[in-house]
Structure formats: structure tokens, C-alpha cells
């Protein structure tokens, strides 16, 4: 099974569903700098959970918390994904 391309999926979601400019979607970009208001950030987190079919606990990701980069978000999602048995 191929690994889920986490950052690429996040980027695609931001660009297509939330109309964030592609040049803004970089791994070091902060969530609060993407032009989404607080409601937009919440909707983004819900869309993210739907896209990966998972639930991210609030202690791992609070969209109102500042300083979360897309790279950190990718890591949070990666950690929440089910692990493949070896």
C-alpha cells in the first residue's frame, strides 16, 4: 500500500476548496497566514479530517493556536493515520 501523500493532500485541499493561492501553500507557511478566518480554519480542520478519514484530537491540533506550520500539520496528520502492520 502506498503511503498517503499528506502534505500534497493538505495543499490540494487548501487550494481547491479554500481558494488559498498556490504560492502561499508551502511547508513553512503558518495556518494563520493563509487568509482563513477562525470559521474557515475550523472548516479546514473538518475537511482535513474527512479527507484522511480520521479524527484529530484538540490537544494535538487547535486551529486557533498560532504558529502551526503546514509541515507541523502534516506531521500531526501522519501521526494520526493508522499504522500499517509490517
HELIX and SHEET records of a PDB file:
HELIX    1   1 UNK A    6  UNK A   16  1                                  11    
HELIX    2   2 UNK A   22  UNK A   24  5                                   3    
HELIX    3   3 UNK A   31  UNK A   33  5                                   3    
HELIX    4   4 UNK A   38  UNK A   52  1                                  15    
HELIX    5   5 UNK A   70  UNK A   80  1                                  11    
END                                                                             
